[in-house]
């Protein structure tokens, strides 16, 4: 009887392991045994990983962005728990997570993990193995941004903070934050305050837009950005595609029966807003971005990448900026591109404080000339998290949040989600030890073949 019971228990756990590992692997839109492949990355230097120890060449500076091409293999435990590589040096410890059951070539971000005086680091695999191997290093000298002007273009309230809060906080005096939409769309957040009849639904979305507009205009103040450099264009959520398809037509909100962008734009306090062109049209958006660029004269423009950010508003933010740059013949500086909604929505993986690096590669065009990894220490990460906590759409909403029944439901639902899905909450994804940008010289926009690559709109997988 004892042997039968033991056999049943073992069988149960074996089946549980098999089912869980299958569920975990199905969470990814691609084969996690495939190599990541970025042939455009330069092979700047090589180093040998032996016994977990790696000494970087003397030619590499502690200020460089350094990406290591490395081969990993998940252990059986890595089918159940997200595997990661821990980078250890005299400067501290960093984690970089990979897929359940990951196997093959991956790219580890070694930027800011070593100093000029000590270039020896240890790489330790947790729930994965790292064999002794020759590692290819792609090294990008980091541009000094001190004194440079940075224009951050955010499709929605909170996108500037998710992608670049640490960057613009460090250079707050020379930064401008421009949010394109009022961000009134999305899910119905205040069911206990508003009924679901049409008039109340519109009132709820109007109030949601006002709150998010207020978020976009006030949160950058926490970083020290001057109020005159914080702007909200007030266009409507999820309408940028339709605006571009009909550039002279006023496109109304998908949630509120209006084309009047002034209902949100009037919250601006910056004198620059007085010169905005009216109307919810693509042409006015392009002209207003051109006006801000000509006025501010940025050296860096931060924007989502149309190649690898699948959200239509994010893609069209970049396309509008590129059209504006070409229209005013602005050629200096760099685009700092990023992704918040990656093509397969399973990147980045991991937890708060871990490192960001290259996403899974695809066969779709992805154009960039360089990589800029901006470091955030623990205190800077804390301030970024608190900035995100000030965003209404990221914090829990008011819909019965403190009722015991709601709390139990949310807890059980979170447990179910944790078992069946990757954690995709924005705090886990973007409060990290670095912010990651793909740089493109603005002058590249004037080469027609290159322009086609830069403006290619990636397809969700």
N, C-alpha and C positions, 0 to 999 in steps of 0.2 A: 504493500500500500504506500509506504514511504517513497519507494522508487517511482511508482506511478505518479504520485503527487509532485515529486521533484521533476520528473520528465515533463509534466504538464506546465509547471512554472517556467522551466527552461524554454519550452516550445512557445509559451506566451511571450517571453521577452525577446526571443529570436524573431517572432512575427512582428512584434512591436518595433524592433530595430529596423527590420526590412521595410515596413510600412512608413515609418518616420523618415528613413533615408530617401525613399521614393518621393514622398511629399516634399521634402526639402529640395531635392534636385529639380522637381517640376516647378519650383518657384522662379526659376530663371528662364528667360526667353531664348537662351542659347546653350550650346553644349559646354558644360563647365570643364570638360577635358580638352577643349581646344586651346591652342596657344593664342595669347594676345599678340597682335601683329601690327607694329607701327614702323614700316620700312623707311618713313621719312625722318625718323629720329637719327641724329648724327651719332656715329660711334666715336666718341671723343677720346675715350681711354678705356683701359681694362684693369681689373683687379682680381685677385684669386681669393675665393672663399675656401678656407681650410679649417676644419674643426670648429666651424662657427665664427671664426675670426676673419676680419677683412680690413686691410690697410689700403687706404685710398692713395693714389699717386700724389706726389708733392706739387704737381702743377695745378691741382684743383684747390680753389679757394673756399674757405668756410662761408663765404657770402654767395657762392654760386647756387643755382638750382641744379640738383643732381638727381637723375633718374637711373636706377639700376635695373637692368634686364636680367631676371633670375628665374630659374626653373624650380617649381615646388611640386609636392605631391601630398595630398591629404591622407591622413591616417584614417582608420575605420571610425575613430572618435570624431573626426572632422566631418563625417556624414550627419552627425547629430548636433554638434556644436560648431559655430562658425570658427574656422581655423584662422590663425593670424601669425604674422611674423613680428617679433619684438626686437626693435633696434635699441641696443644698449651702448652707451659711450660715457665719457667723462662729463658730458653735458646733461645726461638724463636718459629717460626711456620713452620710446614711442611704439605704438601698435599700428599695424596695418592689416585690415581684415580681408579675407577672400571668401569665395563661394563655398557652400557645403560641397564636400567632395572635390574641391578644386585640384586640377592637375595640369601641368604644362608651364609655359612661359607667362610670367606676370611682371609688372613694373612696380618697383618699390621706390618710394620717395625718400631719399636720404638727405634732402636739403635741411640745413640747420641742425643736423644731428651730430656734427663734429666741428672742431675748431681748427684754426691754422696751426696751432701748436700740438694738436693731438688728433691724428686722422685715422686712428685705429678704432673700429667699432665691432660689436658682436651682433650677429643675426641669429636669433633663436626661434625655431619653429614651435608653435603650440598647436597641437592637433594636426600638424603637417610636418613633413620631413624636408630638410634642406641638405642635399648631398654636396660634397666638395665639388667646386665648379669654377670655371672662368666666367667672370661677370663683365658684361658690356655696360659701360657708363655713358650716358648722354648728359653733357654738361652745358649749361646755359649761363653765361656771366649775367649776374643780376643787375639790372639797371637801377641806378640811384635815383629815387623818386623825390628826394628832398628838394623843395622849391618848385616841383612840377605841379601843374594844375590837373586835377582829376575830375572828370565829369562822369557820374554814375547814372546810367539810364535804367530805370526800373519799370518793367511792364505793369506791375501791381504793387500796392503797398506791401512791404516786407521783403520784396525781391532784392532791393539794394542791401538790406541787412543780411539776408541769407547768403548772398554771394560775396559781399565785400565790406561788411561792417568793420572788420579789423583793419582793412586797407584804408578806408576813408576816415576812420577814427585817428589813425596814426598821422594822416595828412589833412586833418579837419580844416585847418585854416585855408587850405588851398583846394578844397573839394566843393563840388556842386552836386546836389542830389535832385534829379528830376524824375518824377513818377508820371507815367503816361496816362494811366487809367484810374478812375475813381475806385475800381475794384468792387463794385456793388453787386456783382454776380455771385455765382457759386451756390452753395446749399443754403436752405432756409434755417437761420440760426436762432431765431427768437420766437419759437412756437408758443411759449407761455405768455408772451407779451402781445402778439398779433394773431388774429385769426387767419384762416386760409382763404377767406373770400378775396376777390380780386383787388378791392380797394385797400384792404389791410396788407395784402401781399406786397403791393407796390409801396405802401408806406414803410414796410419792414426793409425792403431793399434800398429805399431812399435813405433810411436811417443807417443801414449798414454801410452804404457808400459814404455818408457823411463821417461816420466813425473811422472808416479806413483812410479817408482823405486826411482827417485829423491825425491819424497815426503816421501817415507818410510825411506830414509837415512838422511833426513834433519830435518823433523818435531821433532823427539826425541831430537834434539839439543836444541830446545826451552825449553825443560824441564830440560836441564842440563845433559843429558846422555852423557858420554864420547864418542867421535867419534869412538874409537876403539871397543866400545861395541854396535855398530849399524851395522847390517849385512843384506844383501839381497841375498837369495839363487838363485833367478832368474828362478825358475821353472815356467812352463807356467800355466796360469789361466785355471781352470776347467779341468785339466788333472790328478789330483791326484788319482782319482778313477781308471782310465785306467792304471796309473803307478803301482798301487798296484795289479791290476789284472794281470799285465805282468811285474813282478819286475825287470827283466833283460833287458827289451826292452826299447829303447829310444823312448819316446813319444813326438811327435812334437806339436807345438802350434796349437790350433784350429783356430787361426786368421792369423798366419804368417807361411809361408811354410819353417819351420826350426825346427831342434832339438837342435840347438846350444844355450845353456843357457848362454854362455859367452857374448852374445850380450847385456844382461841385468846385468849379474854378474860383468862385468868389472867396473861398477860404484862404487863398494866397495872401501873404503879407509882403512879399518881396516886390519892390518897385518894378522889377523886370516883367512881372505878370501883366502890367498895364499895357504892354506892347504886344501881347499875344493876339494872333489873328483869330477871329471868332469862327464858329461852325464846327460841327462834328464830321469833318471831311478829311480824307487822306492828304489832300493838298495843304490844308491848314496845319496838319500835324507835321508834315515835312518842312513847311516854312517856319513853324515855331521852333523846331529843333535846329534848323539852320540859323535862326536868330540867336538862340542861346549859344550855339557853337561860335558864331562870329563875335558875340559879346564877351564870352568867357575865355575864348582862345585856349582850349584844353590841350595838354600834352598827352593825356591818357583818356580814352573813352571806354568805360566799362559797360558791357552789354552781353546779353545771352548770345550764344553761337547759334545761328540758324542751321548749321550742319548737325549739331548733336543735342539741341534742346527741342523736344517735340511739341511743346505747347505753342499753338498758333500765335497767341499774343506775344510770346517771347521771340519767336522767329521774326515777326513783323516789327518788333521794336528795333531789331538790328537792321532790317531792310529799310525802315524809315530813316534811321540814322545814316546809313550808307547813301541813300538817295539824297539826303540833306547835304552831306559832305561833298558829294559830287556836284550838286547844284550850286554850291557857293565856292567850289574849287578849293576846298581845304585839303592840304596835302601833308601836313606835318604831324608828328606824333604817332601813337600806336593805339590800336584797338586791344583791349583786354577782354577776351571772350570767355564765357563760362557756360555751364549747364546746371539748371536746377531740376528740370524734368527730362532726364536722359531718355534716349530713344526707346529703351526697353523698360524703363521705370524700375530697374533693380540695381541702380547705382546712385549714390555710393552705398557701400555695405559697411556695417559696423556701428560703433557707439561713439557717444560724445567723447572728445579728446583724442580720438585716433586720427591717423593721417589720411589725407586725400592724395590720390595719384591718378594715373591714366585710367579711363573706363575701359570696358570690354571693346575690342576693335570690331568694326563692321566693314562691309564692302562699300558702304556709301562714302561719298566724298567728305573729307574732313581736312580743311585747310588751316594751317597755322605755321608760323615761322620760328617761334620760340615758345618757351614755357616760363612762367613766372610763378614761383611758389612763395606766398607771403606768410611768414610764421606768426603764430599767436601763442603767447605763453598762457599759463593757467589763469592769471588775472584777466588777461584780454579775452579769453574764452568766456569767463564769467560775465564780463561786461556785455559781450555779444549775446549771451543767453538772456540776460536781463533786458536787453533791447528788444529781443524777439518776444519776451514775455509781455512787453508793453503793447504788442500788436494784438488787437481784438480777435483777429481771425485765427491766430495760433493758440491763444489761450482757450480753455474750455468755455463754451457759451453758457448763457443763462437758463437754458431750457431744463429746468428741474435738476440742476447739477447737484444740489445738496440734499435732494430727497433720497432716503435710504434705498428705495426701489431702483432709482436711477443709478445710484452708485454701485449696487450689486450687479445690475445689468451691464454697466460699463466695465466692471471688473471681469465678469465672465466673458464678455465679448473680447476684451483685451487678451485674456488667456487663450481663447480660441484663435484669435488672430496671431498670437505669438507662436502657436503650434503649427498653424497652417500657412502663415505668410511671413515675409520679411518685414522687419520693423521699418516703416517708411515715414515716420513722423519727422517733421522738418528739423526739429532741434537735434535729434540723433544724427541726422544726415549732414548738417552743416555747421554745428558748433564743434569744430575740429581744431587740430593743432596747426592747421594751415588753411589758407584759401588758395585756390588753384586756377590760374588763368592761362589761356592760350593766346599768344600775342601775334598780331598781324600789323605790319606797318601800314598806315593809312595810305601811303603812296601806292601800295599794291592795288588799291581800288581803281586805279587808272590804267591797269593792264587788263584788257577785255577778257582774255582767257582765264586769268586769275580771278577776276570779278565773278565769273560764272561759278567757280569753285567756292568762293567765299559766301556767295548768296544762295547756294544750293540749300533747299529746305529738306532737312532730314525726315525720313518717314519713320513713324513709330513702329516698333517691332512687336 
